[in-house]
């Protein structure tokens, strides 16, 4: 059975939110980049577009730094 992501394409999350979930998942390092992009139905461009916001969000939670 393949791991699933809460942001998989069958959810109603926006592209922005799927990209943010993908960035957090990438940071955790448990899956390959390609798998994370596929599971979250996002592209490298989506990640780049939302990376600055993700960095701001990370800084708001001291346990993530």
PyMOL Python script that loads the backbone (N, CA, C, O; Angstrom):
from pymol import cmd

cmd.read_pdbstr("""\
ATOM      1  N   UNK A   1       0.848  -1.182   0.000  1.00  0.00           N
ATOM      2  CA  UNK A   1       0.000   0.000   0.000  1.00  0.00           C
ATOM      3  C   UNK A   1       0.889   1.240   0.000  1.00  0.00           C
ATOM      4  O   UNK A   1       1.827   1.328   0.792  1.00  0.00           O
ATOM      5  N   UNK A   2       0.605   2.191  -0.876  1.00  0.00           N
ATOM      6  CA  UNK A   2       1.386   3.413  -0.951  1.00  0.00           C
ATOM      7  C   UNK A   2       0.924   4.399   0.100  1.00  0.00           C
ATOM      8  O   UNK A   2      -0.262   4.460   0.423  1.00  0.00           O
ATOM      9  N   UNK A   3       1.871   5.185   0.644  1.00  0.00           N
ATOM     10  CA  UNK A   3       1.460   6.198   1.616  1.00  0.00           C
ATOM     11  C   UNK A   3       0.583   7.233   0.945  1.00  0.00           C
ATOM     12  O   UNK A   3       0.748   7.538  -0.236  1.00  0.00           O
ATOM     13  N   UNK A   4      -0.345   7.763   1.706  1.00  0.00           N
ATOM     14  CA  UNK A   4      -1.197   8.804   1.143  1.00  0.00           C
ATOM     15  C   UNK A   4      -0.937  10.101   1.872  1.00  0.00           C
ATOM     16  O   UNK A   4      -0.373  10.118   2.966  1.00  0.00           O
ATOM     17  N   UNK A   5      -1.349  11.169   1.260  1.00  0.00           N
ATOM     18  CA  UNK A   5      -1.152  12.493   1.831  1.00  0.00           C
ATOM     19  C   UNK A   5      -2.500  13.118   2.098  1.00  0.00           C
ATOM     20  O   UNK A   5      -3.435  12.914   1.324  1.00  0.00           O
ATOM     21  N   UNK A   6      -2.627  13.884   3.188  1.00  0.00           N
ATOM     22  CA  UNK A   6      -3.899  14.553   3.449  1.00  0.00           C
ATOM     23  C   UNK A   6      -4.229  15.586   2.384  1.00  0.00           C
ATOM     24  O   UNK A   6      -5.365  16.051   2.299  1.00  0.00           O
ATOM     25  N   UNK A   7      -3.254  15.943   1.580  1.00  0.00           N
ATOM     26  CA  UNK A   7      -3.490  16.950   0.550  1.00  0.00           C
ATOM     27  C   UNK A   7      -3.626  16.327  -0.832  1.00  0.00           C
ATOM     28  O   UNK A   7      -3.513  17.028  -1.838  1.00  0.00           O
ATOM     29  N   UNK A   8      -3.863  15.046  -0.896  1.00  0.00           N
ATOM     30  CA  UNK A   8      -3.984  14.378  -2.186  1.00  0.00           C
ATOM     31  C   UNK A   8      -5.046  15.039  -3.052  1.00  0.00           C
ATOM     32  O   UNK A   8      -5.917  15.755  -2.557  1.00  0.00           O
ATOM     33  N   UNK A   9      -4.959  14.790  -4.334  1.00  0.00           N
ATOM     34  CA  UNK A   9      -5.802  15.486  -5.307  1.00  0.00           C
ATOM     35  C   UNK A   9      -7.297  15.313  -5.074  1.00  0.00           C
ATOM     36  O   UNK A   9      -8.080  16.134  -5.553  1.00  0.00           O
ATOM     37  N   UNK A  10      -7.722  14.278  -4.359  1.00  0.00           N
ATOM     38  CA  UNK A  10      -9.155  14.063  -4.166  1.00  0.00           C
ATOM     39  C   UNK A  10      -9.727  14.904  -3.018  1.00  0.00           C
ATOM     40  O   UNK A  10     -10.915  14.789  -2.715  1.00  0.00           O
ATOM     41  N   UNK A  11      -8.914  15.741  -2.376  1.00  0.00           N
ATOM     42  CA  UNK A  11      -9.424  16.631  -1.339  1.00  0.00           C
ATOM     43  C   UNK A  11      -9.834  17.952  -1.967  1.00  0.00           C
ATOM     44  O   UNK A  11      -9.662  18.164  -3.167  1.00  0.00           O
ATOM     45  N   UNK A  12     -10.371  18.826  -1.151  1.00  0.00           N
ATOM     46  CA  UNK A  12     -10.833  20.116  -1.654  1.00  0.00           C
ATOM     47  C   UNK A  12      -9.885  21.246  -1.277  1.00  0.00           C
ATOM     48  O   UNK A  12     -10.292  22.407  -1.231  1.00  0.00           O
ATOM     49  N   UNK A  13      -8.635  20.918  -1.009  1.00  0.00           N
ATOM     50  CA  UNK A  13      -7.664  21.950  -0.689  1.00  0.00           C
ATOM     51  C   UNK A  13      -7.275  22.721  -1.944  1.00  0.00           C
ATOM     52  O   UNK A  13      -7.222  22.163  -3.040  1.00  0.00           O
ATOM     53  N   UNK A  14      -7.009  23.993  -1.770  1.00  0.00           N
ATOM     54  CA  UNK A  14      -6.557  24.817  -2.892  1.00  0.00           C
ATOM     55  C   UNK A  14      -5.132  24.420  -3.277  1.00  0.00           C
ATOM     56  O   UNK A  14      -4.440  23.740  -2.519  1.00  0.00           O
ATOM     57  N   UNK A  15      -4.711  24.847  -4.444  1.00  0.00           N
ATOM     58  CA  UNK A  15      -3.345  24.577  -4.896  1.00  0.00           C
ATOM     59  C   UNK A  15      -2.337  25.159  -3.901  1.00  0.00           C
ATOM     60  O   UNK A  15      -1.319  24.533  -3.605  1.00  0.00           O
ATOM     61  N   UNK A  16      -2.624  26.350  -3.393  1.00  0.00           N
ATOM     62  CA  UNK A  16      -1.753  26.988  -2.397  1.00  0.00           C
ATOM     63  C   UNK A  16      -1.592  26.095  -1.168  1.00  0.00           C
ATOM     64  O   UNK A  16      -0.473  25.858  -0.713  1.00  0.00           O
ATOM     65  N   UNK A  17      -2.695  25.605  -0.638  1.00  0.00           N
ATOM     66  CA  UNK A  17      -2.625  24.776   0.564  1.00  0.00           C
ATOM     67  C   UNK A  17      -1.958  23.430   0.288  1.00  0.00           C
ATOM     68  O   UNK A  17      -1.230  22.915   1.137  1.00  0.00           O
ATOM     69  N   UNK A  18      -2.199  22.859  -0.891  1.00  0.00           N
ATOM     70  CA  UNK A  18      -1.505  21.614  -1.247  1.00  0.00           C
ATOM     71  C   UNK A  18      -0.002  21.851  -1.340  1.00  0.00           C
ATOM     72  O   UNK A  18       0.790  21.001  -0.932  1.00  0.00           O
ATOM     73  N   UNK A  19       0.395  23.014  -1.880  1.00  0.00           N
ATOM     74  CA  UNK A  19       1.821  23.346  -1.976  1.00  0.00           C
ATOM     75  C   UNK A  19       2.429  23.510  -0.586  1.00  0.00           C
ATOM     76  O   UNK A  19       3.545  23.054  -0.340  1.00  0.00           O
ATOM     77  N   UNK A  20       1.706  24.155   0.318  1.00  0.00           N
ATOM     78  CA  UNK A  20       2.210  24.322   1.686  1.00  0.00           C
ATOM     79  C   UNK A  20       2.376  22.969   2.374  1.00  0.00           C
ATOM     80  O   UNK A  20       3.380  22.733   3.046  1.00  0.00           O
ATOM     81  N   UNK A  21       1.401  22.086   2.211  1.00  0.00           N
ATOM     82  CA  UNK A  21       1.512  20.737   2.783  1.00  0.00           C
ATOM     83  C   UNK A  21       2.722  20.024   2.184  1.00  0.00           C
ATOM     84  O   UNK A  21       3.476  19.365   2.900  1.00  0.00           O
ATOM     85  N   UNK A  22       2.906  20.155   0.876  1.00  0.00           N
ATOM     86  CA  UNK A  22       4.049  19.515   0.217  1.00  0.00           C
ATOM     87  C   UNK A  22       5.368  20.049   0.768  1.00  0.00           C
ATOM     88  O   UNK A  22       6.304  19.277   0.976  1.00  0.00           O
ATOM     89  N   UNK A  23       5.454  21.347   1.003  1.00  0.00           N
ATOM     90  CA  UNK A  23       6.684  21.931   1.545  1.00  0.00           C
ATOM     91  C   UNK A  23       6.977  21.404   2.950  1.00  0.00           C
ATOM     92  O   UNK A  23       8.125  21.098   3.269  1.00  0.00           O
ATOM     93  N   UNK A  24       5.960  21.299   3.779  1.00  0.00           N
ATOM     94  CA  UNK A  24       6.155  20.719   5.119  1.00  0.00           C
ATOM     95  C   UNK A  24       6.583  19.254   5.010  1.00  0.00           C
ATOM     96  O   UNK A  24       7.446  18.801   5.762  1.00  0.00           O
ATOM     97  N   UNK A  25       5.986  18.526   4.087  1.00  0.00           N
ATOM     98  CA  UNK A  25       6.323  17.115   3.906  1.00  0.00           C
ATOM     99  C   UNK A  25       7.754  16.964   3.403  1.00  0.00           C
ATOM    100  O   UNK A  25       8.484  16.082   3.854  1.00  0.00           O
ATOM    101  N   UNK A  26       8.154  17.823   2.470  1.00  0.00           N
ATOM    102  CA  UNK A  26       9.538  17.805   1.995  1.00  0.00           C
ATOM    103  C   UNK A  26      10.504  18.063   3.147  1.00  0.00           C
ATOM    104  O   UNK A  26      11.539  17.406   3.260  1.00  0.00           O
ATOM    105  N   UNK A  27      10.162  19.009   3.984  1.00  0.00           N
ATOM    106  CA  UNK A  27      11.015  19.354   5.119  1.00  0.00           C
ATOM    107  C   UNK A  27      11.167  18.171   6.075  1.00  0.00           C
ATOM    108  O   UNK A  27      12.223  17.992   6.682  1.00  0.00           O
ATOM    109  N   UNK A  28      10.122  17.373   6.209  1.00  0.00           N
ATOM    110  CA  UNK A  28      10.172  16.204   7.095  1.00  0.00           C
ATOM    111  C   UNK A  28      11.088  15.118   6.533  1.00  0.00           C
ATOM    112  O   UNK A  28      11.669  14.339   7.288  1.00  0.00           O
ATOM    113  N   UNK A  29      11.217  15.069   5.206  1.00  0.00           N
ATOM    114  CA  UNK A  29      12.159  14.156   4.577  1.00  0.00           C
ATOM    115  C   UNK A  29      11.786  12.691   4.552  1.00  0.00           C
ATOM    116  O   UNK A  29      12.670  11.841   4.448  1.00  0.00           O
ATOM    117  N   UNK A  30      10.502  12.363   4.645  1.00  0.00           N
ATOM    118  CA  UNK A  30      10.102  10.952   4.693  1.00  0.00           C
ATOM    119  C   UNK A  30       9.815  10.334   3.328  1.00  0.00           C
ATOM    120  O   UNK A  30       9.818   9.110   3.192  1.00  0.00           O
ATOM    121  N   UNK A  31       9.569  11.161   2.323  1.00  0.00           N
ATOM    122  CA  UNK A  31       9.264  10.662   0.979  1.00  0.00           C
ATOM    123  C   UNK A  31      10.146  11.379  -0.032  1.00  0.00           C
ATOM    124  O   UNK A  31      10.727  12.423   0.265  1.00  0.00           O
ATOM    125  N   UNK A  32      10.240  10.813  -1.218  1.00  0.00           N
ATOM    126  CA  UNK A  32      11.007  11.471  -2.275  1.00  0.00           C
ATOM    127  C   UNK A  32      10.254  12.713  -2.766  1.00  0.00           C
ATOM    128  O   UNK A  32       9.032  12.807  -2.649  1.00  0.00           O
ATOM    129  N   UNK A  33      11.000  13.639  -3.304  1.00  0.00           N
ATOM    130  CA  UNK A  33      10.414  14.876  -3.831  1.00  0.00           C
ATOM    131  C   UNK A  33       9.355  14.567  -4.889  1.00  0.00           C
ATOM    132  O   UNK A  33       8.268  15.144  -4.878  1.00  0.00           O
ATOM    133  N   UNK A  34       9.680  13.659  -5.793  1.00  0.00           N
ATOM    134  CA  UNK A  34       8.745  13.297  -6.865  1.00  0.00           C
ATOM    135  C   UNK A  34       7.442  12.742  -6.302  1.00  0.00           C
ATOM    136  O   UNK A  34       6.357  13.072  -6.780  1.00  0.00           O
ATOM    137  N   UNK A  35       7.558  11.896  -5.283  1.00  0.00           N
ATOM    138  CA  UNK A  35       6.366  11.301  -4.669  1.00  0.00           C
ATOM    139  C   UNK A  35       5.517  12.374  -3.981  1.00  0.00           C
ATOM    140  O   UNK A  35       4.291  12.360  -4.083  1.00  0.00           O
ATOM    141  N   UNK A  36       6.160  13.281  -3.297  1.00  0.00           N
ATOM    142  CA  UNK A  36       5.436  14.359  -2.613  1.00  0.00           C
ATOM    143  C   UNK A  36       4.709  15.243  -3.617  1.00  0.00           C
ATOM    144  O   UNK A  36       3.554  15.608  -3.403  1.00  0.00           O
ATOM    145  N   UNK A  37       5.376  15.587  -4.707  1.00  0.00           N
ATOM    146  CA  UNK A  37       4.720  16.394  -5.744  1.00  0.00           C
ATOM    147  C   UNK A  37       3.508  15.657  -6.310  1.00  0.00           C
ATOM    148  O   UNK A  37       2.447  16.249  -6.507  1.00  0.00           O
ATOM    149  N   UNK A  38       3.676  14.363  -6.567  1.00  0.00           N
ATOM    150  CA  UNK A  38       2.578  13.569  -7.132  1.00  0.00           C
ATOM    151  C   UNK A  38       1.418  13.454  -6.151  1.00  0.00           C
ATOM    152  O   UNK A  38       0.266  13.674  -6.523  1.00  0.00           O
ATOM    153  N   UNK A  39       1.715  13.114  -4.906  1.00  0.00           N
ATOM    154  CA  UNK A  39       0.656  12.918  -3.914  1.00  0.00           C
ATOM    155  C   UNK A  39      -0.139  14.195  -3.645  1.00  0.00           C
ATOM    156  O   UNK A  39      -1.335  14.145  -3.355  1.00  0.00           O
ATOM    157  N   UNK A  40       0.534  15.329  -3.743  1.00  0.00           N
ATOM    158  CA  UNK A  40      -0.124  16.598  -3.455  1.00  0.00           C
ATOM    159  C   UNK A  40      -0.604  17.319  -4.706  1.00  0.00           C
ATOM    160  O   UNK A  40      -1.187  18.401  -4.627  1.00  0.00           O
ATOM    161  N   UNK A  41      -0.354  16.712  -5.859  1.00  0.00           N
ATOM    162  CA  UNK A  41      -0.800  17.269  -7.134  1.00  0.00           C
ATOM    163  C   UNK A  41      -0.342  18.720  -7.294  1.00  0.00           C
ATOM    164  O   UNK A  41      -1.135  19.608  -7.605  1.00  0.00           O
ATOM    165  N   UNK A  42       0.970  18.938  -7.072  1.00  0.00           N
ATOM    166  CA  UNK A  42       1.568  20.256  -7.243  1.00  0.00           C
ATOM    167  C   UNK A  42       2.834  20.127  -8.081  1.00  0.00           C
ATOM    168  O   UNK A  42       3.373  19.035  -8.259  1.00  0.00           O
ATOM    169  N   UNK A  43       3.294  21.262  -8.590  1.00  0.00           N
ATOM    170  CA  UNK A  43       4.500  21.298  -9.412  1.00  0.00           C
ATOM    171  C   UNK A  43       5.615  22.029  -8.673  1.00  0.00           C
ATOM    172  O   UNK A  43       5.395  22.630  -7.621  1.00  0.00           O
ATOM    173  N   UNK A  44       6.807  21.966  -9.242  1.00  0.00           N
ATOM    174  CA  UNK A  44       7.925  22.734  -8.693  1.00  0.00           C
ATOM    175  C   UNK A  44       7.587  24.225  -8.698  1.00  0.00           C
ATOM    176  O   UNK A  44       7.953  24.949  -7.773  1.00  0.00           O
ATOM    177  N   UNK A  45       6.894  24.680  -9.733  1.00  0.00           N
ATOM    178  CA  UNK A  45       6.494  26.092  -9.807  1.00  0.00           C
ATOM    179  C   UNK A  45       5.552  26.455  -8.663  1.00  0.00           C
ATOM    180  O   UNK A  45       5.648  27.546  -8.100  1.00  0.00           O
ATOM    181  N   UNK A  46       4.643  25.544  -8.318  1.00  0.00           N
ATOM    182  CA  UNK A  46       3.733  25.785  -7.187  1.00  0.00           C
ATOM    183  C   UNK A  46       4.528  25.936  -5.888  1.00  0.00           C
ATOM    184  O   UNK A  46       4.247  26.818  -5.077  1.00  0.00           O
ATOM    185  N   UNK A  47       5.520  25.067  -5.701  1.00  0.00           N
ATOM    186  CA  UNK A  47       6.341  25.146  -4.494  1.00  0.00           C
ATOM    187  C   UNK A  47       7.084  26.476  -4.438  1.00  0.00           C
ATOM    188  O   UNK A  47       7.121  27.135  -3.399  1.00  0.00           O
ATOM    189  N   UNK A  48       7.668  26.860  -5.557  1.00  0.00           N
ATOM    190  CA  UNK A  48       8.418  28.118  -5.606  1.00  0.00           C
ATOM    191  C   UNK A  48       7.509  29.311  -5.322  1.00  0.00           C
ATOM    192  O   UNK A  48       7.902  30.248  -4.627  1.00  0.00           O
ATOM    193  N   UNK A  49       6.304  29.271  -5.859  1.00  0.00           N
ATOM    194  CA  UNK A  49       5.359  30.370  -5.674  1.00  0.00           C
ATOM    195  C   UNK A  49       4.988  30.566  -4.202  1.00  0.00           C
ATOM    196  O   UNK A  49       4.771  31.696  -3.765  1.00  0.00           O
ATOM    197  N   UNK A  50       4.916  29.486  -3.446  1.00  0.00           N
ATOM    198  CA  UNK A  50       4.424  29.563  -2.065  1.00  0.00           C
ATOM    199  C   UNK A  50       5.509  29.350  -1.006  1.00  0.00           C
ATOM    200  O   UNK A  50       5.209  29.314   0.187  1.00  0.00           O
ATOM    201  N   UNK A  51       6.758  29.211  -1.432  1.00  0.00           N
ATOM    202  CA  UNK A  51       7.833  28.939  -0.470  1.00  0.00           C
ATOM    203  C   UNK A  51       8.030  30.085   0.525  1.00  0.00           C
ATOM    204  O   UNK A  51       8.250  29.836   1.710  1.00  0.00           O
ATOM    205  N   UNK A  52       7.955  31.321   0.068  1.00  0.00           N
ATOM    206  CA  UNK A  52       8.152  32.458   0.978  1.00  0.00           C
ATOM    207  C   UNK A  52       7.101  32.460   2.093  1.00  0.00           C
ATOM    208  O   UNK A  52       7.423  32.691   3.258  1.00  0.00           O
ATOM    209  N   UNK A  53       5.854  32.202   1.726  1.00  0.00           N
ATOM    210  CA  UNK A  53       4.796  32.136   2.747  1.00  0.00           C
ATOM    211  C   UNK A  53       5.045  30.978   3.708  1.00  0.00           C
ATOM    212  O   UNK A  53       4.863  31.122   4.917  1.00  0.00           O
ATOM    213  N   UNK A  54       5.462  29.831   3.173  1.00  0.00           N
ATOM    214  CA  UNK A  54       5.758  28.676   4.018  1.00  0.00           C
ATOM    215  C   UNK A  54       6.864  29.007   5.017  1.00  0.00           C
ATOM    216  O   UNK A  54       6.778  28.621   6.183  1.00  0.00           O
ATOM    217  N   UNK A  55       7.903  29.717   4.571  1.00  0.00           N
ATOM    218  CA  UNK A  55       8.986  30.105   5.477  1.00  0.00           C
ATOM    219  C   UNK A  55       8.473  31.025   6.581  1.00  0.00           C
ATOM    220  O   UNK A  55       8.882  30.893   7.735  1.00  0.00           O
ATOM    221  N   UNK A  56       7.588  31.948   6.241  1.00  0.00           N
ATOM    222  CA  UNK A  56       6.990  32.821   7.261  1.00  0.00           C
ATOM    223  C   UNK A  56       6.172  32.002   8.257  1.00  0.00           C
ATOM    224  O   UNK A  56       6.248  32.233   9.463  1.00  0.00           O
ATOM    225  N   UNK A  57       5.399  31.055   7.758  1.00  0.00           N
ATOM    226  CA  UNK A  57       4.587  30.212   8.638  1.00  0.00           C
ATOM    227  C   UNK A  57       5.469  29.387   9.572  1.00  0.00           C
ATOM    228  O   UNK A  57       5.161  29.248  10.755  1.00  0.00           O
ATOM    229  N   UNK A  58       6.541  28.850   9.056  1.00  0.00           N
ATOM    230  CA  UNK A  58       7.466  28.056   9.881  1.00  0.00           C
ATOM    231  C   UNK A  58       8.036  28.884  11.014  1.00  0.00           C
ATOM    232  O   UNK A  58       8.182  28.392  12.133  1.00  0.00           O
ATOM    233  N   UNK A  59       8.358  30.131  10.736  1.00  0.00           N
ATOM    234  CA  UNK A  59       8.964  31.001  11.755  1.00  0.00           C
ATOM    235  C   UNK A  59       7.982  31.354  12.858  1.00  0.00           C
ATOM    236  O   UNK A  59       8.394  31.754  13.947  1.00  0.00           O
ATOM    237  N   UNK A  60       6.702  31.215  12.595  1.00  0.00           N
ATOM    238  CA  UNK A  60       5.695  31.515  13.612  1.00  0.00           C
ATOM    239  C   UNK A  60       5.614  30.419  14.657  1.00  0.00           C
ATOM    240  O   UNK A  60       5.099  30.647  15.752  1.00  0.00           O
ATOM    241  N   UNK A  61       6.115  29.227  14.337  1.00  0.00           N
ATOM    242  CA  UNK A  61       6.057  28.097  15.261  1.00  0.00           C
ATOM    243  C   UNK A  61       7.481  27.733  15.677  1.00  0.00           C
ATOM    244  O   UNK A  61       8.181  27.057  14.924  1.00  0.00           O
ATOM    245  N   UNK A  62       7.925  28.166  16.864  1.00  0.00           N
ATOM    246  CA  UNK A  62       9.308  27.921  17.288  1.00  0.00           C
ATOM    247  C   UNK A  62       9.705  26.444  17.307  1.00  0.00           C
ATOM    248  O   UNK A  62      10.889  26.137  17.170  1.00  0.00           O
ATOM    249  N   UNK A  63       8.772  25.538  17.469  1.00  0.00           N
ATOM    250  CA  UNK A  63       9.121  24.114  17.494  1.00  0.00           C
ATOM    251  C   UNK A  63       9.540  23.604  16.120  1.00  0.00           C
ATOM    252  O   UNK A  63      10.155  22.542  16.024  1.00  0.00           O
ATOM    253  N   UNK A  64       9.220  24.338  15.054  1.00  0.00           N
ATOM    254  CA  UNK A  64       9.558  23.912  13.696  1.00  0.00           C
ATOM    255  C   UNK A  64      10.924  24.440  13.259  1.00  0.00           C
ATOM    256  O   UNK A  64      11.443  24.001  12.232  1.00  0.00           O
ATOM    257  N   UNK A  65      11.507  25.350  13.993  1.00  0.00           N
ATOM    258  CA  UNK A  65      12.766  25.983  13.574  1.00  0.00           C
ATOM    259  C   UNK A  65      13.948  25.196  14.071  1.00  0.00           C
ATOM    260  O   UNK A  65      15.092  25.574  13.818  1.00  0.00           O
TER     261      UNK A  65
END
""", "prot")
cmd.dss("prot")
cmd.show_as("cartoon", "prot")
cmd.util.cbc("prot")
cmd.orient("prot")
